[in-house]
Amino acid sequence: MAALLTRWQQGGGASAIPAQQTAVVTTRTKTGKWSSSADKWDVIGEPARAMHGGQLGLFTVNLQTGRLWQYTGEPNVWAAIGDSGAAVATDSRALYRLAADGKPVWRWSPAGDWSRIGGPAAAIATNG
């Protein structure tokens, strides 16, 4: 991560993160978290195909399997929560997934339950 941090600082990335904020990046070999309050990078997991984050937490799509994972807050400890499908979006209350066939739209709540909320759809997005 040191090389990555150097590139970010040169580009204005990590040094521009306000105090007490966190940035997460994924590379070909790992996922890392920058904490400006600790002034360092920590490896927190495997590489990801995609990442989704916000108030609800951090979620990744596994590079090989396409499964969705939720970061538990402990380095290298993730909870599997389902398949990523065709698209994923998150807001402050839930994670949303468009099924791979584009038909149902699913909502995941922090309680760990998936519920069908609609479909079919071509894309999904959240606002807030």
NUMIVO-788540 format. One line per field, with one value per atom (N, C-alpha, C): residue number from 0; residue in one letter; atom name; x, y, z. Coordinates in nm, 2 decimals, padded with zeros to 4 digits. Atoms other than C-alpha are relative to their C-alpha. Layout:
REM NUMIVO-788540
resi <- NUM / ...
resn <- A / ...
name <- CA / ...
east <- X / ...
north <- Y / ...
up <- Z / ...
//
This chain:
REM NUMIVO-788540
resi <- 0 / 0 / 0 / 1 / 1 / 1 / 2 / 2 / 2 / 3 / 3 / 3 / 4 / 4 / 4 / 5 / 5 / 5 / 6 / 6 / 6 / 7 / 7 / 7 / 8 / 8 / 8 / 9 / 9 / 9 / 10 / 10 / 10 / 11 / 11 / 11 / 12 / 12 / 12 / 13 / 13 / 13 / 14 / 14 / 14 / 15 / 15 / 15 / 16 / 16 / 16 / 17 / 17 / 17 / 18 / 18 / 18 / 19 / 19 / 19 / 20 / 20 / 20 / 21 / 21 / 21 / 22 / 22 / 22 / 23 / 23 / 23 / 24 / 24 / 24 / 25 / 25 / 25 / 26 / 26 / 26 / 27 / 27 / 27 / 28 / 28 / 28 / 29 / 29 / 29 / 30 / 30 / 30 / 31 / 31 / 31 / 32 / 32 / 32 / 33 / 33 / 33 / 34 / 34 / 34 / 35 / 35 / 35 / 36 / 36 / 36 / 37 / 37 / 37 / 38 / 38 / 38 / 39 / 39 / 39 / 40 / 40 / 40 / 41 / 41 / 41 / 42 / 42 / 42 / 43 / 43 / 43 / 44 / 44 / 44 / 45 / 45 / 45 / 46 / 46 / 46 / 47 / 47 / 47 / 48 / 48 / 48 / 49 / 49 / 49 / 50 / 50 / 50 / 51 / 51 / 51 / 52 / 52 / 52 / 53 / 53 / 53 / 54 / 54 / 54 / 55 / 55 / 55 / 56 / 56 / 56 / 57 / 57 / 57 / 58 / 58 / 58 / 59 / 59 / 59 / 60 / 60 / 60 / 61 / 61 / 61 / 62 / 62 / 62 / 63 / 63 / 63 / 64 / 64 / 64 / 65 / 65 / 65 / 66 / 66 / 66 / 67 / 67 / 67 / 68 / 68 / 68 / 69 / 69 / 69 / 70 / 70 / 70 / 71 / 71 / 71 / 72 / 72 / 72 / 73 / 73 / 73 / 74 / 74 / 74 / 75 / 75 / 75 / 76 / 76 / 76 / 77 / 77 / 77 / 78 / 78 / 78 / 79 / 79 / 79 / 80 / 80 / 80 / 81 / 81 / 81 / 82 / 82 / 82 / 83 / 83 / 83 / 84 / 84 / 84 / 85 / 85 / 85 / 86 / 86 / 86 / 87 / 87 / 87 / 88 / 88 / 88 / 89 / 89 / 89 / 90 / 90 / 90 / 91 / 91 / 91 / 92 / 92 / 92 / 93 / 93 / 93 / 94 / 94 / 94 / 95 / 95 / 95 / 96 / 96 / 96 / 97 / 97 / 97 / 98 / 98 / 98 / 99 / 99 / 99 / 100 / 100 / 100 / 101 / 101 / 101 / 102 / 102 / 102 / 103 / 103 / 103 / 104 / 104 / 104 / 105 / 105 / 105 / 106 / 106 / 106 / 107 / 107 / 107 / 108 / 108 / 108 / 109 / 109 / 109 / 110 / 110 / 110 / 111 / 111 / 111 / 112 / 112 / 112 / 113 / 113 / 113 / 114 / 114 / 114 / 115 / 115 / 115 / 116 / 116 / 116 / 117 / 117 / 117 / 118 / 118 / 118 / 119 / 119 / 119 / 120 / 120 / 120 / 121 / 121 / 121 / 122 / 122 / 122 / 123 / 123 / 123 / 124 / 124 / 124 / 125 / 125 / 125 / 126 / 126 / 126 / 127 / 127 / 127
resn <- M / M / M / A / A / A / A / A / A / L / L / L / L / L / L / T / T / T / R / R / R / W / W / W / Q / Q / Q / Q / Q / Q / G / G / G / G / G / G / G / G / G / A / A / A / S / S / S / A / A / A / I / I / I / P / P / P / A / A / A / Q / Q / Q / Q / Q / Q / T / T / T / A / A / A / V / V / V / V / V / V / T / T / T / T / T / T / R / R / R / T / T / T / K / K / K / T / T / T / G / G / G / K / K / K / W / W / W / S / S / S / S / S / S / S / S / S / A / A / A / D / D / D / K / K / K / W / W / W / D / D / D / V / V / V / I / I / I / G / G / G / E / E / E / P / P / P / A / A / A / R / R / R / A / A / A / M / M / M / H / H / H / G / G / G / G / G / G / Q / Q / Q / L / L / L / G / G / G / L / L / L / F / F / F / T / T / T / V / V / V / N / N / N / L / L / L / Q / Q / Q / T / T / T / G / G / G / R / R / R / L / L / L / W / W / W / Q / Q / Q / Y / Y / Y / T / T / T / G / G / G / E / E / E / P / P / P / N / N / N / V / V / V / W / W / W / A / A / A / A / A / A / I / I / I / G / G / G / D / D / D / S / S / S / G / G / G / A / A / A / A / A / A / V / V / V / A / A / A / T / T / T / D / D / D / S / S / S / R / R / R / A / A / A / L / L / L / Y / Y / Y / R / R / R / L / L / L / A / A / A / A / A / A / D / D / D / G / G / G / K / K / K / P / P / P / V / V / V / W / W / W / R / R / R / W / W / W / S / S / S / P / P / P / A / A / A / G / G / G / D / D / D / W / W / W / S / S / S / R / R / R / I / I / I / G / G / G / G / G / G / P / P / P / A / A / A / A / A / A / A / A / A / I / I / I / A / A / A / T / T / T / N / N / N / G / G / G
name <- N / CA / C / N / CA / C / N / CA / C / N / CA / C / N / CA / C / N / CA / C / N / CA / C / N / CA / C / N / CA / C / N / CA / C / N / CA / C / N / CA / C / N / CA / C / N / CA / C / N / CA / C / N / CA / C / N / CA / C / N / CA / C / N / CA / C / N / CA / C / N / CA / C / N / CA / C / N / CA / C / N / CA / C / N / CA / C / N / CA / C / N / CA / C / N / CA / C / N / CA / C / N / CA / C / N / CA / C / N / CA / C / N / CA / C / N / CA / C / N / CA / C / N / CA / C / N / CA / C / N / CA / C / N / CA / C / N / CA / C / N / CA / C / N / CA / C / N / CA / C / N / CA / C / N / CA / C / N / CA / C / N / CA / C / N / CA / C / N / CA / C / N / CA / C / N / CA / C / N / CA / C / N / CA / C / N / CA / C / N / CA / C / N / CA / C / N / CA / C / N / CA / C / N / CA / C / N / CA / C / N / CA / C / N / CA / C / N / CA / C / N / CA / C / N / CA / C / N / CA / C / N / CA / C / N / CA / C / N / CA / C / N / CA / C / N / CA / C / N / CA / C / N / CA / C / N / CA / C / N / CA / C / N / CA / C / N / CA / C / N / CA / C / N / CA / C / N / CA / C / N / CA / C / N / CA / C / N / CA / C / N / CA / C / N / CA / C / N / CA / C / N / CA / C / N / CA / C / N / CA / C / N / CA / C / N / CA / C / N / CA / C / N / CA / C / N / CA / C / N / CA / C / N / CA / C / N / CA / C / N / CA / C / N / CA / C / N / CA / C / N / CA / C / N / CA / C / N / CA / C / N / CA / C / N / CA / C / N / CA / C / N / CA / C / N / CA / C / N / CA / C / N / CA / C / N / CA / C / N / CA / C / N / CA / C / N / CA / C / N / CA / C / N / CA / C / N / CA / C / N / CA / C / N / CA / C / N / CA / C / N / CA / C / N / CA / C / N / CA / C / N / CA / C / N / CA / C / N / CA / C / N / CA / C / N / CA / C
east <- 00.08 / 00.00 / 00.09 / -00.08 / 00.29 / 00.02 / -00.01 / 00.34 / -00.13 / 00.13 / -00.03 / -00.02 / 00.02 / -00.03 / 00.09 / -00.08 / 00.26 / -00.07 / 00.07 / 00.07 / -00.12 / 00.11 / -00.24 / 00.04 / -00.05 / -00.05 / 00.04 / -00.04 / 00.10 / -00.12 / 00.12 / -00.24 / -00.10 / 00.09 / -00.40 / -00.11 / 00.11 / -00.61 / 00.00 / 00.00 / -00.52 / 00.02 / -00.03 / -00.38 / -00.12 / 00.11 / -00.71 / -00.12 / 00.11 / -00.92 / -00.01 / 00.01 / -01.05 / 00.02 / -00.03 / -00.96 / -00.12 / 00.10 / -01.15 / -00.08 / 00.07 / -01.25 / 00.08 / -00.06 / -01.17 / -00.02 / 00.01 / -01.09 / 00.03 / -00.02 / -01.11 / 00.04 / -00.04 / -00.93 / 00.02 / -00.03 / -00.90 / 00.11 / -00.10 / -00.60 / -00.02 / 00.01 / -00.53 / 00.02 / -00.04 / -00.41 / -00.07 / 00.06 / -00.60 / -00.09 / 00.09 / -00.85 / 00.06 / -00.06 / -00.71 / -00.08 / 00.07 / -00.84 / 00.10 / -00.08 / -00.68 / -00.08 / 00.06 / -00.75 / 00.09 / -00.08 / -00.64 / 00.03 / -00.03 / -00.66 / 00.11 / -00.11 / -00.42 / 00.12 / -00.10 / -00.22 / 00.07 / -00.05 / -00.18 / -00.10 / 00.08 / -00.31 / -00.01 / 00.02 / -00.45 / -00.06 / 00.07 / -00.52 / -00.12 / 00.13 / -00.88 / -00.06 / 00.06 / -00.95 / 00.06 / -00.04 / -00.91 / -00.04 / 00.04 / -00.94 / -00.15 / 00.14 / -01.29 / -00.03 / 00.05 / -01.47 / -00.06 / 00.07 / -01.67 / -00.02 / 00.02 / -01.72 / -00.12 / 00.12 / -02.03 / 00.01 / -00.02 / -02.01 / -00.08 / 00.07 / -02.18 / -00.03 / 00.05 / -02.36 / -00.03 / 00.04 / -02.48 / 00.12 / -00.12 / -02.12 / 00.07 / -00.08 / -01.88 / -00.04 / 00.04 / -01.98 / 00.09 / -00.08 / -01.77 / -00.06 / 00.04 / -01.83 / 00.13 / -00.12 / -01.58 / 00.04 / -00.06 / -01.35 / -00.03 / 00.01 / -01.38 / -00.15 / 00.13 / -01.73 / -00.12 / 00.11 / -01.94 / -00.09 / 00.08 / -02.08 / 00.02 / 00.00 / -02.16 / 00.05 / -00.05 / -01.97 / -00.01 / 00.01 / -02.02 / 00.13 / -00.12 / -01.71 / -00.05 / 00.04 / -01.74 / 00.07 / -00.07 / -01.50 / 00.13 / -00.12 / -01.23 / 00.08 / -00.08 / -00.94 / -00.02 / 00.02 / -01.00 / -00.11 / 00.12 / -01.33 / -00.12 / 00.12 / -01.63 / -00.11 / 00.12 / -01.98 / -00.06 / 00.07 / -02.13 / -00.15 / 00.14 / -02.47 / -00.08 / 00.08 / -02.57 / 00.08 / -00.05 / -02.51 / -00.01 / 00.01 / -02.44 / -00.10 / 00.10 / -02.67 / 00.06 / -00.04 / -02.66 / 00.05 / -00.04 / -02.62 / -00.03 / 00.02 / -02.60 / 00.01 / 00.00 / -02.67 / -00.03 / 00.02 / -02.68 / -00.04 / 00.03 / -02.83 / 00.03 / -00.03 / -02.82 / -00.08 / 00.09 / -03.09 / 00.01 / 00.00 / -03.04 / 00.09 / -00.08 / -02.85 / -00.10 / 00.10 / -03.04 / 00.08 / -00.07 / -02.96 / -00.10 / 00.08 / -03.10 / 00.05 / -00.03 / -03.11 / 00.07 / -00.08 / -02.88 / -00.09 / 00.09 / -03.18 / -00.07 / 00.07 / -03.30 / -00.14 / 00.15 / -03.64 / -00.02 / 00.03 / -03.66 / 00.11 / -00.09 / -03.51 / -00.02 / 00.00 / -03.41 / 00.05 / -00.05 / -03.36 / 00.06 / -00.06 / -03.12 / 00.01 / -00.01 / -03.15 / 00.11 / -00.11 / -02.89 / -00.04 / 00.04 / -03.10 / 00.05 / -00.05 / -02.96 / -00.10 / 00.10 / -03.28 / -00.01 / 00.03 / -03.34 / -00.15 / 00.14 / -03.69 / -00.01 / 00.03 / -03.82 / -00.09 / 00.08 / -03.94 / -00.05 / 00.05 / -04.00 / 00.07 / -00.06 / -03.89 / -00.10 / -00.13 / -03.82 / 00.06 / -00.07 / -03.56 / 00.12 / -00.12 / -03.28 / 00.12 / -00.10 / -03.08 / -00.06 / 00.04 / -03.09 / 00.09 / -00.08 / -02.97 / -00.07 / 00.06 / -03.02 / 00.03 / -00.02 / -03.05 / 00.00 / 00.00 / -02.94 / 00.03
north <- -00.12 / 00.00 / 00.13 / -00.12 / 00.24 / 00.06 / -00.05 / 00.27 / 00.07 / -00.06 / 00.34 / 00.13 / -00.13 / 00.60 / 00.11 / -00.10 / 00.78 / 00.05 / -00.05 / 00.79 / 00.09 / -00.08 / 00.92 / 00.14 / -00.13 / 01.19 / 00.09 / -00.08 / 01.31 / 00.05 / -00.04 / 01.32 / 00.08 / -00.08 / 01.50 / -00.08 / 00.09 / 01.20 / 00.00 / 00.02 / 01.09 / 00.12 / -00.12 / 01.42 / 00.10 / -00.09 / 01.59 / -00.06 / 00.06 / 01.36 / 00.07 / -00.07 / 01.56 / -00.09 / 00.08 / 01.45 / -00.09 / 00.09 / 01.15 / -00.07 / 00.06 / 01.04 / -00.12 / 00.12 / 00.71 / -00.01 / 00.03 / 00.62 / -00.15 / 00.14 / 00.27 / -00.02 / 00.02 / 00.15 / -00.15 / 00.14 / -00.19 / 00.00 / 00.02 / -00.30 / -00.14 / 00.13 / -00.62 / -00.11 / 00.10 / -00.79 / 00.02 / -00.03 / -00.63 / 00.12 / -00.11 / -00.39 / 00.07 / -00.07 / -00.12 / 00.12 / -00.12 / 00.15 / 00.10 / -00.12 / 00.49 / 00.07 / -00.08 / 00.66 / 00.12 / -00.12 / 01.02 / 00.02 / -00.02 / 01.01 / -00.09 / 00.09 / 00.71 / 00.03 / -00.03 / 00.84 / -00.12 / 00.12 / 00.50 / -00.08 / 00.09 / 00.23 / -00.13 / 00.14 / -00.10 / -00.09 / 00.09 / -00.40 / -00.06 / 00.04 / -00.50 / -00.12 / 00.11 / -00.77 / -00.03 / 00.04 / -00.93 / 00.11 / -00.09 / -00.74 / -00.01 / 00.00 / -00.64 / 00.04 / -00.04 / -00.61 / 00.14 / -00.13 / -00.32 / 00.02 / -00.03 / -00.14 / 00.10 / -00.09 / 00.04 / 00.03 / -00.04 / 00.24 / 00.13 / -00.11 / 00.50 / -00.02 / 00.01 / 00.54 / -00.14 / 00.14 / 00.18 / -00.09 / 00.08 / 00.04 / -00.01 / 00.02 / -00.09 / -00.14 / 00.12 / -00.36 / -00.02 / 00.03 / -00.53 / -00.11 / 00.11 / -00.76 / -00.08 / 00.09 / -01.05 / -00.01 / 00.00 / -01.04 / -00.13 / 00.13 / -01.41 / -00.05 / 00.06 / -01.51 / 00.09 / -00.09 / -01.20 / 00.01 / 00.00 / -01.25 / 00.14 / -00.12 / -00.95 / -00.03 / 00.01 / -00.90 / 00.13 / -00.12 / -00.66 / 00.00 / -00.01 / -00.54 / 00.02 / 00.01 / -00.61 / 00.11 / -00.10 / -00.33 / -00.06 / 00.07 / -00.59 / -00.04 / 00.04 / -00.63 / -00.15 / 00.13 / -00.93 / -00.08 / 00.07 / -01.02 / 00.06 / -00.04 / -00.99 / -00.10 / 00.08 / -01.13 / -00.01 / 00.02 / -01.29 / 00.03 / -00.04 / -01.14 / -00.03 / 00.04 / -01.27 / 00.02 / -00.03 / -01.24 / 00.14 / -00.14 / -00.91 / 00.03 / -00.02 / -00.96 / 00.09 / -00.09 / -00.71 / 00.14 / -00.14 / -00.39 / 00.00 / -00.02 / -00.28 / 00.15 / -00.14 / 00.06 / 00.00 / -00.01 / 00.17 / 00.14 / -00.13 / 00.45 / -00.02 / 00.00 / 00.52 / -00.11 / 00.10 / 00.25 / -00.14 / 00.14 / -00.04 / -00.01 / 00.04 / -00.21 / -00.05 / 00.04 / -00.27 / -00.08 / 00.09 / -00.54 / -00.02 / 00.04 / -00.58 / -00.14 / 00.14 / -00.95 / -00.01 / 00.01 / -01.08 / -00.01 / 00.00 / -01.14 / 00.13 / -00.13 / -00.78 / 00.00 / 00.00 / -00.89 / 00.05 / -00.05 / -00.86 / 00.10 / -00.09 / -00.57 / -00.04 / 00.05 / -00.68 / 00.11 / -00.10 / -00.47 / -00.09 / 00.07 / -00.59 / 00.10 / -00.09 / -00.44 / -00.05 / 00.04 / -00.44 / -00.13 / 00.12 / -00.72 / -00.12 / 00.11 / -00.94 / -00.07 / 00.06 / -01.00 / 00.06 / -00.05 / -00.97 / -00.01 / 00.00 / -00.87 / 00.05 / -00.05 / -00.83 / 00.12 / -00.13 / -00.47 / 00.04 / -00.05 / -00.45 / -00.07 / 00.05 / -00.52 / -00.02 / 00.01 / -00.57 / 00.15 / -00.13 / -00.28 / -00.02 / -00.01 / -00.18 / 00.04 / -00.05 / -00.01 / 00.04 / -00.05 / 00.10 / 00.11 / -00.10 / 00.40 / 00.05 / -00.06 / 00.57 / 00.15 / -00.15 / 00.93 / 00.02 / -00.03 / 00.97 / -00.12
up <- 00.00 / 00.00 / 00.00 / -00.01 / 00.05 / -00.14 / 00.14 / -00.33 / -00.04 / 00.04 / -00.37 / 00.08 / -00.08 / -00.09 / -00.06 / 00.06 / -00.26 / -00.13 / 00.12 / -00.59 / 00.04 / -00.04 / -00.41 / 00.05 / -00.05 / -00.23 / -00.11 / 00.11 / -00.55 / -00.08 / 00.07 / -00.71 / 00.08 / -00.09 / -00.42 / 00.07 / -00.05 / -00.31 / 00.15 / -00.14 / 00.04 / 00.08 / -00.08 / 00.15 / 00.00 / 00.00 / 00.06 / 00.08 / -00.08 / 00.29 / 00.13 / -00.12 / 00.58 / 00.12 / -00.12 / 00.94 / 00.03 / -00.05 / 01.07 / -00.12 / 00.12 / 00.71 / -00.04 / 00.05 / 00.54 / -00.15 / 00.15 / 00.18 / -00.01 / 00.02 / 00.05 / -00.15 / 00.14 / -00.27 / -00.01 / 00.03 / -00.44 / -00.11 / 00.10 / -00.64 / -00.06 / 00.05 / -00.83 / 00.10 / -00.11 / -00.51 / 00.13 / -00.13 / -00.22 / 00.00 / -00.03 / -00.08 / 00.12 / -00.11 / 00.15 / 00.04 / -00.06 / 00.38 / 00.05 / -00.05 / 00.44 / 00.11 / -00.11 / 00.77 / 00.02 / -00.02 / 00.79 / 00.15 / -00.14 / 01.17 / 00.05 / -00.03 / 01.18 / -00.09 / 00.09 / 00.89 / -00.06 / 00.06 / 00.73 / -00.08 / 00.07 / 00.50 / 00.08 / -00.06 / 00.63 / -00.11 / 00.09 / 00.41 / 00.08 / -00.07 / 00.49 / -00.08 / 00.07 / 00.22 / -00.13 / 00.13 / -00.11 / -00.11 / 00.10 / -00.44 / -00.03 / 00.03 / -00.55 / -00.14 / 00.13 / -00.88 / 00.01 / -00.02 / -00.74 / 00.15 / -00.14 / -00.41 / 00.01 / -00.02 / -00.27 / 00.15 / -00.14 / 00.05 / 00.03 / -00.05 / 00.26 / 00.15 / -00.14 / 00.60 / 00.04 / -00.03 / 00.58 / 00.02 / -00.01 / 00.55 / -00.13 / 00.12 / 00.30 / -00.06 / 00.06 / 00.05 / -00.13 / 00.12 / -00.22 / -00.08 / 00.08 / -00.51 / -00.03 / 00.01 / -00.51 / -00.15 / 00.13 / -00.81 / -00.08 / 00.07 / -00.89 / 00.00 / -00.01 / -00.77 / -00.03 / 00.02 / -00.81 / 00.12 / -00.12 / -00.46 / 00.08 / -00.08 / -00.23 / 00.14 / -00.13 / 00.09 / 00.07 / -00.09 / 00.38 / 00.09 / -00.09 / 00.57 / 00.14 / -00.14 / 00.94 / 00.09 / -00.08 / 01.05 / 00.05 / -00.04 / 01.13 / -00.12 / 00.11 / 00.88 / -00.04 / 00.06 / 00.65 / 00.05 / -00.05 / 00.81 / -00.07 / 00.08 / 00.57 / 00.01 / -00.01 / 00.58 / -00.14 / 00.13 / 00.26 / 00.02 / -00.01 / 00.19 / -00.12 / 00.11 / -00.15 / -00.13 / 00.14 / -00.53 / -00.03 / 00.04 / -00.69 / -00.10 / 00.10 / -00.98 / -00.11 / 00.11 / -01.27 / 00.05 / -00.05 / -01.06 / 00.15 / -00.14 / -00.70 / 00.03 / -00.04 / -00.53 / 00.15 / -00.14 / -00.17 / 00.04 / -00.06 / 00.04 / 00.15 / -00.15 / 00.42 / 00.07 / -00.06 / 00.49 / -00.05 / 00.06 / 00.25 / -00.12 / 00.12 / -00.03 / -00.10 / 00.10 / -00.35 / -00.11 / 00.10 / -00.62 / -00.11 / 00.12 / -00.97 / -00.03 / 00.03 / -01.04 / -00.14 / 00.12 / -01.31 / -00.13 / 00.12 / -01.55 / -00.01 / 00.01 / -01.49 / 00.04 / -00.03 / -01.36 / 00.14 / -00.13 / -00.98 / 00.05 / -00.08 / -00.77 / 00.14 / -00.14 / -00.42 / 00.09 / -00.11 / -00.10 / 00.11 / -00.11 / 00.17 / 00.12 / -00.12 / 00.52 / 00.10 / -00.09 / 00.80 / 00.09 / -00.08 / 00.97 / -00.08 / 00.08 / 00.69 / -00.09 / 00.08 / 00.50 / -00.14 / 00.14 / 00.12 / -00.02 / 00.03 / 00.01 / -00.14 / 00.14 / -00.35 / 00.01 / -00.01 / -00.40 / -00.14 / 00.14 / -00.78 / -00.11 / 00.12 / -01.13 / -00.11 / 00.05 / -01.41 / -00.01 / 00.01 / -01.45 / -00.09 / 00.08 / -01.68 / 00.08 / -00.09 / -01.40 / 00.13 / -00.13 / -01.04 / 00.05 / -00.06 / -00.85 / 00.12 / -00.13 / -00.51 / 00.00 / -00.02 / -00.40 / 00.15 / -00.15 / -00.04 / 00.08
//
